[in-house]
Amino acid sequence: MGANCLNPDRYFDPDPSVRRIARALYDETRGLPIVSPHGHVDPRILAENAPFPEPASLIVQPDHYILRLLYANGVPLEALLKADPRRVWQVFAEHYYLFRGTPSGAWLEYELSDVFGIRDSLSGETAPRIYDEIVEKLAAAEFRPRALFERFNIEVLATTDAATDTLEHHRAIRESSWKGRVVPTFRPDALFKISSPEFDALGARDYASFVRALAERRAYFKQLGATATDHGVLEPYTTLLPEEEAERLFQRARQSTATQEDERRFTAHLLMEMARMSLADGLVMQIHPGVFRDHNTDVFKRFGPHMGGDIPVATEFTRNLRPLLNAYGNDPRLTLVLFTLDESTYSRELAPLAGHYPAVRLGPPWWFHDSMEGMRRFREQTTETASIYKTAGFNDDTRAFCSIPARHDLARRMDANYLGGLVARHVIDESDARRMARALAYELVKTTYRLER
């Protein structure tokens, strides 16, 4: 694996009849603007527009895909997060072989080659020279965050922000003379965790006031450009509680006596409330279920969340979402984007749900599955039932700013290859494939997330 070996036909099918069509479709979509509707880039980067200091903090440390695989292979997290940056880079380079055949490897090759123009393969031997080359480039004006944003051809970038965030960096971006479009996303997960000692009631003394406070926070986010909410839950369980039970659970939360089961039911009820609010304010609702977060207790205690100890669990959608979909899934005002880390649900549950309820869209393969084969499996298992037009395009879901174009490039290649296979088998013709490729790369994400403006 080496950044100097990028083949223009990489990831395309070796069958020449498929590869020819895939190459043509990719050539038509590769230059389309990037719409990134769900990610985790820190807005401070673009608000301050300060030079990136060096490659370890830019490429290695914010990318939990990289950290997870290095840790799994015996590299202590202290050596990646607390060491001198040059030493972090050296350790990363010495273990670069671990990423062969992985999506991280594909993204890293693109970053090194296309973003930084590195022609040598990264290894322990070449690490110091490549480190110095990247440091020199980062000092130049064309490698400032806003300049890279423009060079990456990003049309809009959505961050993910706690519901209580002041959004000061978003305000700073909007008040600056820069024209880049960066918008927040409303993420209220912490406010649902009523069994936590740190539960924040938003100053409310009763449940009704709490719901009003949530609506006010949503309005504030929307004022600063938000078009979506995001909900990370263990299970997509929804139920509408009687008003007196919702009040009782809220008071238990205020008194720090709420149990895990209380929290499960309160979260299920609040998801219903969030869908109801979306009818009024138009915010697209995203649900990211099926992650056992912070599975590695020791790593969580020492390094906090997002350090690779999050593991997928089996997820059930059909019964869990029925109350929400029966209440709101037929209403054209709601857009509900569903993600999963449980691939077994693609053809059994998600495609049929999207193939029936007008409100439902399928989010792209996420996290452990936004890979070459993961994307292919997703298309094969959902298209025949739901069609590509009930999917939400692509999102990069990244904290690593310079990996954004790499991730979109891989997705566009894989979709071009999938459509090329359909053309080669005469399921669709080339004109159909061209329209579908453009929809997958650009149009579907704009319409799904209401980013047409």
DRENDO-1510 file (C-alpha; in Angstrom, 1 decimal, always signed):
<recs>
REC; n; res; u; v; w
REC; 1; MET; +0.0; +0.0; +0.0 .
REC; 2; GLY; +1.5; +3.3; -1.0 .
REC; 3; ALA; +0.3; +6.8; -1.7 .
REC; 4; ASN; +2.4; +6.9; -4.8 .
REC; 5; CYS; +0.6; +3.9; -6.4 .
REC; 6; LEU; -3.0; +5.3; -6.8 .
REC; 7; ASN; -4.5; +3.7; -9.9 .
REC; 8; PRO; -7.2; +5.7; -11.6 .
REC; 9; ASP; -9.4; +2.6; -11.9 .
REC; 10; ARG; -9.0; +1.6; -8.2 .
REC; 11; TYR; -12.0; -0.1; -6.6 .
REC; 12; PHE; -13.7; -0.7; -10.0 .
REC; 13; ASP; -14.6; -4.2; -11.1 .
REC; 14; PRO; -11.9; -6.0; -13.0 .
REC; 15; ASP; -14.5; -7.1; -15.6 .
REC; 16; PRO; -13.8; -4.7; -18.5 .
REC; 17; SER; -17.4; -4.2; -19.4 .
REC; 18; VAL; -18.3; -3.0; -15.9 .
REC; 19; ARG; -15.1; -1.1; -15.5 .
REC; 20; ARG; -15.6; +0.9; -18.6 .
REC; 21; ILE; -19.0; +2.1; -17.5 .
REC; 22; ALA; -18.0; +2.7; -13.9 .
REC; 23; ARG; -15.1; +4.9; -15.1 .
REC; 24; ALA; -17.4; +7.0; -17.3 .
REC; 25; LEU; -20.0; +7.4; -14.5 .
REC; 26; TYR; -17.3; +8.3; -12.0 .
REC; 27; ASP; -15.8; +10.9; -14.4 .
REC; 28; GLU; -19.2; +12.6; -14.5 .
REC; 29; THR; -19.6; +12.7; -10.7 .
REC; 30; ARG; -16.1; +13.2; -9.4 .
REC; 31; GLY; -16.2; +17.0; -9.8 .
REC; 32; LEU; -19.6; +17.5; -8.2 .
REC; 33; PRO; -19.7; +19.7; -5.1 .
REC; 34; ILE; -19.5; +17.9; -1.7 .
REC; 35; VAL; -22.5; +18.1; +0.5 .
REC; 36; SER; -21.7; +16.8; +3.9 .
REC; 37; PRO; -24.9; +16.7; +6.0 .
REC; 38; HIS; -23.6; +14.7; +8.9 .
REC; 39; GLY; -20.2; +14.9; +10.4 .
REC; 40; HIS; -18.2; +15.8; +13.5 .
REC; 41; VAL; -15.6; +18.4; +12.3 .
REC; 42; ASP; -15.0; +21.0; +15.1 .
REC; 43; PRO; -16.5; +24.3; +13.8 .
REC; 44; ARG; -13.8; +26.2; +15.7 .
REC; 45; ILE; -11.4; +25.1; +12.9 .
REC; 46; LEU; -13.3; +27.1; +10.3 .
REC; 47; ALA; -14.2; +30.0; +12.6 .
REC; 48; GLU; -10.6; +30.7; +13.6 .
REC; 49; ASN; -9.0; +29.6; +10.3 .
REC; 50; ALA; -5.7; +29.2; +12.0 .
REC; 51; PRO; -3.0; +27.0; +10.3 .
REC; 52; PHE; -3.1; +23.4; +11.1 .
REC; 53; PRO; +0.1; +22.9; +13.3 .
REC; 54; GLU; +1.3; +19.5; +12.1 .
REC; 55; PRO; +0.1; +16.2; +10.6 .
REC; 56; ALA; -0.4; +14.1; +13.8 .
REC; 57; SER; -3.1; +16.3; +15.2 .
REC; 58; LEU; -4.7; +16.7; +11.8 .
REC; 59; ILE; -4.7; +13.2; +10.4 .
REC; 60; VAL; -4.1; +10.7; +13.2 .
REC; 61; GLN; -5.5; +12.0; +16.5 .
REC; 62; PRO; -9.0; +13.1; +15.4 .
REC; 63; ASP; -9.7; +9.9; +13.5 .
REC; 64; HIS; -11.1; +7.1; +15.7 .
REC; 65; TYR; -11.0; +4.6; +12.9 .
REC; 66; ILE; -7.2; +5.0; +12.9 .
REC; 67; LEU; -6.9; +5.0; +16.7 .
REC; 68; ARG; -9.1; +1.9; +17.1 .
REC; 69; LEU; -7.1; -0.3; +14.7 .
REC; 70; LEU; -3.7; +0.8; +16.1 .
REC; 71; TYR; -4.9; +0.1; +19.7 .
REC; 72; ALA; -6.3; -3.3; +18.7 .
REC; 73; ASN; -2.8; -4.2; +17.4 .
REC; 74; GLY; -1.0; -3.3; +20.6 .
REC; 75; VAL; -0.2; +0.4; +20.2 .
REC; 76; PRO; -0.9; +2.2; +23.6 .
REC; 77; LEU; -3.3; +5.1; +23.2 .
REC; 78; GLU; -0.8; +7.2; +25.3 .
REC; 79; ALA; +1.7; +6.8; +22.4 .
REC; 80; LEU; -0.9; +8.3; +20.0 .
REC; 81; LEU; -2.6; +10.9; +22.2 .
REC; 82; LYS; -0.1; +12.1; +24.7 .
REC; 83; ALA; +3.3; +11.8; +23.0 .
REC; 84; ASP; +5.3; +14.4; +21.0 .
REC; 85; PRO; +3.6; +14.9; +17.6 .
REC; 86; ARG; +6.6; +13.8; +15.6 .
REC; 87; ARG; +6.7; +10.6; +17.7 .
REC; 88; VAL; +3.0; +10.0; +17.2 .
REC; 89; TRP; +3.5; +10.3; +13.4 .
REC; 90; GLN; +6.5; +7.9; +13.6 .
REC; 91; VAL; +4.4; +5.3; +15.4 .
REC; 92; PHE; +1.6; +5.7; +13.0 .
REC; 93; ALA; +3.9; +5.3; +10.0 .
REC; 94; GLU; +5.6; +2.2; +11.4 .
REC; 95; HIS; +2.1; +0.6; +11.7 .
REC; 96; TYR; +0.8; +1.9; +8.4 .
REC; 97; TYR; +0.7; -1.6; +7.0 .
REC; 98; LEU; -2.2; -2.4; +9.3 .
REC; 99; PHE; -4.6; -0.3; +7.1 .
REC; 100; ARG; -4.0; -2.4; +3.9 .
REC; 101; GLY; -7.3; -3.4; +2.5 .
REC; 102; THR; -9.4; -1.3; +4.8 .
REC; 103; PRO; -11.4; +1.8; +4.1 .
REC; 104; SER; -9.1; +3.8; +6.3 .
REC; 105; GLY; -6.2; +2.7; +4.0 .
REC; 106; ALA; -8.2; +4.0; +1.0 .
REC; 107; TRP; -8.9; +7.3; +2.7 .
REC; 108; LEU; -5.3; +7.8; +3.9 .
REC; 109; GLU; -3.9; +7.1; +0.4 .
REC; 110; TYR; -6.1; +9.7; -1.1 .
REC; 111; GLU; -5.3; +12.2; +1.6 .
REC; 112; LEU; -1.5; +11.8; +1.3 .
REC; 113; SER; -1.6; +11.8; -2.5 .
REC; 114; ASP; -4.3; +14.1; -3.5 .
REC; 115; VAL; -4.5; +16.6; -0.6 .
REC; 116; PHE; -0.8; +16.8; +0.3 .
REC; 117; GLY; +0.9; +15.7; -2.9 .
REC; 118; ILE; +3.0; +13.1; -1.2 .
REC; 119; ARG; +4.7; +10.8; -3.7 .
REC; 120; ASP; +6.5; +8.4; -1.3 .
REC; 121; SER; +4.9; +5.5; +0.4 .
REC; 122; LEU; +4.5; +6.1; +4.2 .
REC; 123; SER; +6.6; +3.8; +6.3 .
REC; 124; GLY; +8.8; +4.0; +9.4 .
REC; 125; GLU; +11.7; +5.0; +7.1 .
REC; 126; THR; +9.9; +7.7; +5.2 .
REC; 127; ALA; +8.0; +9.1; +8.2 .
REC; 128; PRO; +10.3; +12.0; +9.1 .
REC; 129; ARG; +10.7; +13.2; +5.6 .
REC; 130; ILE; +6.9; +13.1; +4.9 .
REC; 131; TYR; +6.2; +14.7; +8.3 .
REC; 132; ASP; +8.5; +17.7; +7.4 .
REC; 133; GLU; +6.9; +17.9; +3.9 .
REC; 134; ILE; +3.4; +18.2; +5.3 .
REC; 135; VAL; +4.5; +20.7; +8.0 .
REC; 136; GLU; +5.9; +22.9; +5.3 .
REC; 137; LYS; +2.7; +22.7; +3.3 .
REC; 138; LEU; +0.5; +23.4; +6.3 .
REC; 139; ALA; +2.3; +26.7; +6.8 .
REC; 140; ALA; +1.1; +27.9; +3.4 .
REC; 141; ALA; -2.1; +30.0; +2.9 .
REC; 142; GLU; -3.6; +27.4; +0.6 .
REC; 143; PHE; -3.6; +24.9; +3.4 .
REC; 144; ARG; -5.6; +27.0; +5.8 .
REC; 145; PRO; -8.9; +25.4; +6.8 .
REC; 146; ARG; -11.1; +27.8; +4.7 .
REC; 147; ALA; -8.9; +27.4; +1.7 .
REC; 148; LEU; -9.0; +23.6; +1.9 .
REC; 149; PHE; -12.8; +23.8; +2.4 .
REC; 150; GLU; -13.0; +25.7; -0.9 .
REC; 151; ARG; -10.4; +23.4; -2.6 .
REC; 152; PHE; -12.4; +20.3; -1.5 .
REC; 153; ASN; -15.4; +21.9; -3.3 .
REC; 154; ILE; -17.6; +21.6; -0.2 .
REC; 155; GLU; -20.9; +23.2; -0.8 .
REC; 156; VAL; -22.2; +22.7; +2.8 .
REC; 157; LEU; -20.7; +21.1; +5.9 .
REC; 158; ALA; -22.9; +20.2; +8.9 .
REC; 159; THR; -21.4; +19.7; +12.3 .
REC; 160; THR; -22.9; +17.8; +15.2 .
REC; 161; ASP; -23.5; +19.9; +18.3 .
REC; 162; ALA; -24.8; +19.3; +21.8 .
REC; 163; ALA; -28.3; +20.7; +22.3 .
REC; 164; THR; -26.9; +23.1; +25.0 .
REC; 165; ASP; -24.1; +24.4; +22.8 .
REC; 166; THR; -23.8; +28.1; +22.5 .
REC; 167; LEU; -22.8; +27.7; +18.8 .
REC; 168; GLU; -20.4; +30.6; +19.2 .
REC; 169; HIS; -18.2; +29.3; +16.4 .
REC; 170; HIS; -21.2; +29.0; +14.0 .
REC; 171; ARG; -22.1; +32.6; +14.8 .
REC; 172; ALA; -18.5; +33.7; +14.2 .
REC; 173; ILE; -18.5; +32.0; +10.8 .
REC; 174; ARG; -21.8; +33.6; +9.8 .
REC; 175; GLU; -20.7; +37.0; +10.9 .
REC; 176; SER; -17.4; +36.8; +9.0 .
REC; 177; SER; -16.9; +37.8; +5.4 .
REC; 178; TRP; -16.2; +34.2; +4.4 .
REC; 179; LYS; -18.9; +32.7; +2.3 .
REC; 180; GLY; -18.5; +29.0; +3.2 .
REC; 181; ARG; -21.7; +27.3; +4.4 .
REC; 182; VAL; -21.2; +25.6; +7.8 .
REC; 183; VAL; -24.4; +24.6; +9.7 .
REC; 184; PRO; -25.0; +23.0; +13.1 .
REC; 185; THR; -27.0; +19.9; +13.8 .
REC; 186; PHE; -29.1; +19.6; +17.0 .
REC; 187; ARG; -28.0; +16.6; +19.1 .
REC; 188; PRO; -30.0; +16.3; +22.3 .
REC; 189; ASP; -28.8; +12.8; +23.5 .
REC; 190; ALA; -27.4; +14.1; +26.8 .
REC; 191; LEU; -30.7; +15.6; +27.7 .
REC; 192; PHE; -32.4; +12.2; +27.3 .
REC; 193; LYS; -30.2; +10.5; +29.8 .
REC; 194; ILE; -32.3; +11.0; +32.9 .
REC; 195; SER; -30.5; +8.2; +34.9 .
REC; 196; SER; -27.2; +10.1; +34.7 .
REC; 197; PRO; -26.1; +12.3; +37.7 .
REC; 198; GLU; -25.3; +15.0; +35.1 .
REC; 199; PHE; -28.8; +15.2; +33.7 .
REC; 200; ASP; -29.6; +18.7; +32.5 .
REC; 201; ALA; -33.2; +19.8; +32.9 .
REC; 202; LEU; -32.6; +23.0; +31.0 .
REC; 203; GLY; -33.8; +24.9; +34.0 .
REC; 204; ALA; -37.3; +23.4; +33.8 .
REC; 205; ARG; -39.3; +22.5; +36.9 .
REC; 206; ASP; -41.9; +20.3; +35.1 .
REC; 207; TYR; -42.0; +18.2; +31.9 .
REC; 208; ALA; -44.1; +20.7; +29.9 .
REC; 209; SER; -41.5; +23.4; +30.5 .
REC; 210; PHE; -38.7; +21.0; +29.6 .
REC; 211; VAL; -40.4; +20.3; +26.2 .
REC; 212; ARG; -40.8; +24.0; +25.6 .
REC; 213; ALA; -37.1; +24.5; +26.4 .
REC; 214; LEU; -36.2; +21.8; +23.8 .
REC; 215; ALA; -38.3; +23.5; +21.2 .
REC; 216; GLU; -36.5; +26.8; +22.0 .
REC; 217; ARG; -33.1; +25.2; +21.6 .
REC; 218; ARG; -34.2; +23.7; +18.2 .
REC; 219; ALA; -35.3; +27.1; +17.1 .
REC; 220; TYR; -32.0; +28.6; +18.1 .
REC; 221; PHE; -30.1; +26.0; +16.0 .
REC; 222; LYS; -32.4; +26.6; +13.1 .
REC; 223; GLN; -31.7; +30.3; +13.3 .
REC; 224; LEU; -28.0; +29.5; +12.8 .
REC; 225; GLY; -28.7; +27.3; +9.7 .
REC; 226; ALA; -29.5; +23.9; +11.2 .
REC; 227; THR; -31.7; +21.7; +8.9 .
REC; 228; ALA; -31.5; +18.4; +11.0 .
REC; 229; THR; -31.5; +16.8; +14.4 .
REC; 230; ASP; -29.5; +13.7; +15.3 .
REC; 231; HIS; -30.3; +11.0; +17.9 .
REC; 232; GLY; -27.8; +8.4; +18.9 .
REC; 233; VAL; -29.7; +5.7; +20.8 .
REC; 234; LEU; -29.0; +2.1; +21.7 .
REC; 235; GLU; -32.4; +1.0; +20.2 .
REC; 236; PRO; -34.9; +2.9; +18.1 .
REC; 237; TYR; -37.6; +2.2; +20.7 .
REC; 238; THR; -40.5; +4.6; +20.5 .
REC; 239; THR; -43.7; +4.9; +22.6 .
REC; 240; LEU; -46.1; +7.7; +23.6 .
REC; 241; LEU; -46.4; +7.9; +27.3 .
REC; 242; PRO; -49.4; +9.3; +29.2 .
REC; 243; GLU; -48.7; +12.9; +30.2 .
REC; 244; GLU; -48.7; +12.0; +33.9 .
REC; 245; GLU; -46.0; +9.3; +33.4 .
REC; 246; ALA; -43.8; +11.6; +31.4 .
REC; 247; GLU; -44.1; +14.1; +34.3 .
REC; 248; ARG; -43.3; +11.4; +36.9 .
REC; 249; LEU; -40.2; +10.3; +35.0 .
REC; 250; PHE; -39.0; +13.9; +34.6 .
REC; 251; GLN; -39.4; +14.5; +38.3 .
REC; 252; ARG; -37.4; +11.4; +39.1 .
REC; 253; ALA; -34.7; +12.8; +36.8 .
REC; 254; ARG; -34.6; +16.0; +38.8 .
REC; 255; GLN; -34.3; +14.1; +42.0 .
REC; 256; SER; -31.6; +11.9; +40.6 .
REC; 257; THR; -33.6; +8.7; +41.3 .
REC; 258; ALA; -34.4; +7.7; +37.6 .
REC; 259; THR; -33.4; +4.1; +36.7 .
REC; 260; GLN; -32.1; +2.8; +33.4 .
REC; 261; GLU; -35.6; +1.5; +32.5 .
REC; 262; ASP; -37.0; +5.0; +33.3 .
REC; 263; GLU; -34.4; +6.4; +30.9 .
REC; 264; ARG; -35.3; +3.8; +28.2 .
REC; 265; ARG; -39.0; +4.8; +28.3 .
REC; 266; PHE; -38.3; +8.5; +28.6 .
REC; 267; THR; -36.0; +8.4; +25.6 .
REC; 268; ALA; -38.7; +6.4; +23.6 .
REC; 269; HIS; -41.2; +9.1; +24.5 .
REC; 270; LEU; -38.9; +12.0; +23.6 .
REC; 271; LEU; -38.2; +10.5; +20.2 .
REC; 272; MET; -41.9; +10.8; +19.6 .
REC; 273; GLU; -41.8; +14.4; +20.8 .
REC; 274; MET; -38.8; +15.1; +18.4 .
REC; 275; ALA; -40.8; +13.7; +15.5 .
REC; 276; ARG; -43.8; +15.9; +16.4 .
REC; 277; MET; -41.6; +19.0; +16.7 .
REC; 278; SER; -40.1; +18.2; +13.2 .
REC; 279; LEU; -43.6; +18.5; +11.7 .
REC; 280; ALA; -43.6; +22.1; +13.0 .
REC; 281; ASP; -40.1; +23.3; +12.5 .
REC; 282; GLY; -39.1; +21.2; +9.4 .
REC; 283; LEU; -35.9; +19.8; +10.9 .
REC; 284; VAL; -34.9; +16.5; +9.4 .
REC; 285; MET; -34.8; +13.7; +12.0 .
REC; 286; GLN; -31.8; +11.3; +12.0 .
REC; 287; ILE; -31.7; +8.2; +14.2 .
REC; 288; HIS; -28.3; +6.4; +14.7 .
REC; 289; PRO; -29.1; +3.3; +16.8 .
REC; 290; GLY; -27.4; +0.1; +17.6 .
REC; 291; VAL; -24.1; +1.1; +19.3 .
REC; 292; PHE; -22.9; -0.2; +22.6 .
REC; 293; ARG; -20.9; +2.9; +23.4 .
REC; 294; ASP; -17.7; +2.9; +25.6 .
REC; 295; HIS; -17.6; -0.9; +25.7 .
REC; 296; ASN; -14.0; -0.8; +26.9 .
REC; 297; THR; -14.5; +0.7; +30.4 .
REC; 298; ASP; -10.8; +1.1; +31.1 .
REC; 299; VAL; -10.2; +3.1; +27.9 .
REC; 300; PHE; -13.3; +5.2; +28.5 .
REC; 301; LYS; -12.1; +6.1; +32.1 .
REC; 302; ARG; -8.7; +7.0; +30.9 .
REC; 303; PHE; -9.4; +8.7; +27.5 .
REC; 304; GLY; -13.1; +9.5; +27.4 .
REC; 305; PRO; -15.6; +8.7; +24.6 .
REC; 306; HIS; -14.9; +8.1; +20.9 .
REC; 307; MET; -11.7; +6.2; +21.4 .
REC; 308; GLY; -12.8; +3.1; +19.5 .
REC; 309; GLY; -14.6; +1.2; +22.3 .
REC; 310; ASP; -18.0; +1.4; +20.6 .
REC; 311; ILE; -19.3; -1.9; +19.3 .
REC; 312; PRO; -22.4; -2.7; +17.1 .
REC; 313; VAL; -25.3; -4.6; +18.6 .
REC; 314; ALA; -28.3; -6.3; +16.9 .
REC; 315; THR; -31.1; -3.8; +16.2 .
REC; 316; GLU; -34.8; -4.2; +15.6 .
REC; 317; PHE; -36.7; -1.5; +13.7 .
REC; 318; THR; -40.1; -2.8; +12.7 .
REC; 319; ARG; -41.7; -3.1; +16.1 .
REC; 320; ASN; -39.7; -0.4; +17.8 .
REC; 321; LEU; -40.5; +2.3; +15.3 .
REC; 322; ARG; -44.1; +1.4; +14.7 .
REC; 323; PRO; -45.6; +3.9; +17.2 .
REC; 324; LEU; -43.6; +6.8; +15.7 .
REC; 325; LEU; -44.3; +5.8; +12.1 .
REC; 326; ASN; -48.0; +5.2; +12.8 .
REC; 327; ALA; -48.2; +8.7; +14.4 .
REC; 328; TYR; -46.0; +10.6; +11.9 .
REC; 329; GLY; -44.6; +8.4; +9.1 .
REC; 330; ASN; -47.4; +9.2; +6.7 .
REC; 331; ASP; -47.0; +12.9; +7.1 .
REC; 332; PRO; -45.1; +14.6; +4.2 .
REC; 333; ARG; -43.7; +17.2; +6.6 .
REC; 334; LEU; -41.5; +14.6; +8.3 .
REC; 335; THR; -38.2; +13.3; +6.9 .
REC; 336; LEU; -36.8; +10.5; +9.1 .
REC; 337; VAL; -33.3; +9.2; +8.1 .
REC; 338; LEU; -32.5; +5.8; +9.6 .
REC; 339; PHE; -29.0; +4.4; +10.0 .
REC; 340; THR; -27.9; +1.0; +11.3 .
REC; 341; LEU; -24.8; -0.9; +12.3 .
REC; 342; ASP; -26.7; -4.1; +12.0 .
REC; 343; GLU; -26.5; -5.1; +8.3 .
REC; 344; SER; -29.0; -7.9; +8.8 .
REC; 345; THR; -31.7; -5.3; +8.9 .
REC; 346; TYR; -31.1; -3.9; +5.4 .
REC; 347; SER; -33.3; -6.2; +3.4 .
REC; 348; ARG; -35.5; -7.5; +6.2 .
REC; 349; GLU; -36.6; -4.2; +7.8 .
REC; 350; LEU; -35.1; -1.0; +6.5 .
REC; 351; ALA; -35.7; -1.4; +2.8 .
REC; 352; PRO; -39.3; -2.4; +3.4 .
REC; 353; LEU; -39.9; +0.4; +5.8 .
REC; 354; ALA; -38.5; +3.0; +3.4 .
REC; 355; GLY; -40.4; +1.2; +0.6 .
REC; 356; HIS; -43.6; +2.0; +2.3 .
REC; 357; TYR; -43.6; +5.0; +4.6 .
REC; 358; PRO; -43.2; +8.4; +2.8 .
REC; 359; ALA; -41.3; +9.9; +5.7 .
REC; 360; VAL; -38.5; +7.3; +5.8 .
REC; 361; ARG; -35.1; +7.6; +4.1 .
REC; 362; LEU; -32.2; +5.2; +4.5 .
REC; 363; GLY; -28.9; +6.8; +5.6 .
REC; 364; PRO; -25.8; +5.4; +4.0 .
REC; 365; PRO; -23.7; +2.6; +5.4 .
REC; 366; TRP; -22.3; +3.9; +8.7 .
REC; 367; TRP; -19.1; +3.6; +10.7 .
REC; 368; PHE; -18.1; +0.0; +10.5 .
REC; 369; HIS; -19.7; -0.4; +7.1 .
REC; 370; ASP; -18.8; +2.7; +5.1 .
REC; 371; SER; -16.3; +0.5; +3.3 .
REC; 372; MET; -15.9; -0.8; -0.2 .
REC; 373; GLU; -17.8; -4.0; +0.4 .
REC; 374; GLY; -20.1; -2.4; +3.0 .
REC; 375; MET; -21.4; +0.1; +0.4 .
REC; 376; ARG; -21.8; -2.7; -2.2 .
REC; 377; ARG; -23.8; -4.8; +0.2 .
REC; 378; PHE; -26.0; -1.9; +1.1 .
REC; 379; ARG; -26.9; -1.1; -2.5 .
REC; 380; GLU; -27.6; -4.8; -3.3 .
REC; 381; GLN; -29.8; -5.3; -0.3 .
REC; 382; THR; -31.9; -2.1; -0.4 .
REC; 383; THR; -32.2; -1.0; -4.0 .
REC; 384; GLU; -34.6; -3.6; -5.3 .
REC; 385; THR; -37.2; -3.0; -2.5 .
REC; 386; ALA; -36.8; +0.7; -1.8 .
REC; 387; SER; -35.0; +2.1; -4.9 .
REC; 388; ILE; -32.0; +4.5; -4.6 .
REC; 389; TYR; -34.5; +7.4; -4.4 .
REC; 390; LYS; -35.4; +6.4; -0.8 .
REC; 391; THR; -31.8; +6.7; +0.3 .
REC; 392; ALA; -30.2; +9.8; +1.6 .
REC; 393; GLY; -27.0; +10.0; -0.6 .
REC; 394; PHE; -23.7; +9.9; +1.3 .
REC; 395; ASN; -22.3; +11.5; +4.4 .
REC; 396; ASP; -18.8; +11.2; +5.7 .
REC; 397; ASP; -19.4; +11.2; +9.4 .
REC; 398; THR; -15.9; +12.3; +10.1 .
REC; 399; ARG; -13.9; +14.3; +12.7 .
REC; 400; ALA; -10.9; +14.3; +10.4 .
REC; 401; PHE; -11.3; +17.3; +8.2 .
REC; 402; CYS; -8.9; +16.3; +5.5 .
REC; 403; SER; -10.5; +12.9; +5.0 .
REC; 404; ILE; -13.8; +14.5; +3.8 .
REC; 405; PRO; -12.9; +14.4; +0.0 .
REC; 406; ALA; -11.3; +11.0; +0.4 .
REC; 407; ARG; -14.5; +9.5; +1.8 .
REC; 408; HIS; -16.8; +11.1; -0.8 .
REC; 409; ASP; -14.5; +10.0; -3.6 .
REC; 410; LEU; -14.6; +6.4; -2.4 .
REC; 411; ALA; -18.4; +6.5; -2.2 .
REC; 412; ARG; -18.7; +7.9; -5.7 .
REC; 413; ARG; -16.4; +5.2; -7.1 .
REC; 414; MET; -18.4; +2.4; -5.4 .
REC; 415; ASP; -21.7; +3.8; -6.6 .
REC; 416; ALA; -20.4; +4.2; -10.1 .
REC; 417; ASN; -19.2; +0.6; -10.0 .
REC; 418; TYR; -22.5; -0.7; -8.7 .
REC; 419; LEU; -24.4; +1.1; -11.4 .
REC; 420; GLY; -21.9; -0.1; -14.0 .
REC; 421; GLY; -22.8; -3.6; -13.0 .
REC; 422; LEU; -26.5; -2.9; -13.5 .
REC; 423; VAL; -25.8; -1.5; -17.0 .
REC; 424; ALA; -23.5; -4.4; -17.9 .
REC; 425; ARG; -26.4; -6.8; -17.0 .
REC; 426; HIS; -28.9; -4.7; -18.9 .
REC; 427; VAL; -31.0; -3.9; -15.8 .
REC; 428; ILE; -30.7; -0.2; -16.6 .
REC; 429; ASP; -29.2; +1.7; -19.6 .
REC; 430; GLU; -26.3; +4.2; -19.5 .
REC; 431; SER; -28.6; +7.2; -19.5 .
REC; 432; ASP; -30.4; +5.9; -16.5 .
REC; 433; ALA; -27.1; +5.2; -14.8 .
REC; 434; ARG; -25.8; +8.7; -15.4 .
REC; 435; ARG; -28.9; +10.3; -13.8 .
REC; 436; MET; -28.7; +7.8; -10.8 .
REC; 437; ALA; -25.0; +8.4; -10.3 .
REC; 438; ARG; -25.6; +12.2; -10.1 .
REC; 439; ALA; -28.5; +11.6; -7.7 .
REC; 440; LEU; -26.4; +9.4; -5.4 .
REC; 441; ALA; -23.4; +11.8; -5.4 .
REC; 442; TYR; -25.2; +15.1; -5.0 .
REC; 443; GLU; -29.0; +15.5; -5.5 .
REC; 444; LEU; -30.4; +13.1; -2.9 .
REC; 445; VAL; -28.5; +14.5; +0.0 .
REC; 446; LYS; -29.6; +18.0; -0.8 .
REC; 447; THR; -33.3; +17.1; -1.0 .
REC; 448; THR; -33.2; +14.8; +1.9 .
REC; 449; TYR; -31.6; +17.3; +4.3 .
REC; 450; ARG; -33.4; +20.3; +2.8 .
REC; 451; LEU; -30.2; +22.0; +1.7 .
REC; 452; GLU; -31.4; +23.2; -1.7 .
REC; 453; ARG; -31.0; +26.8; -0.8 .
</recs>
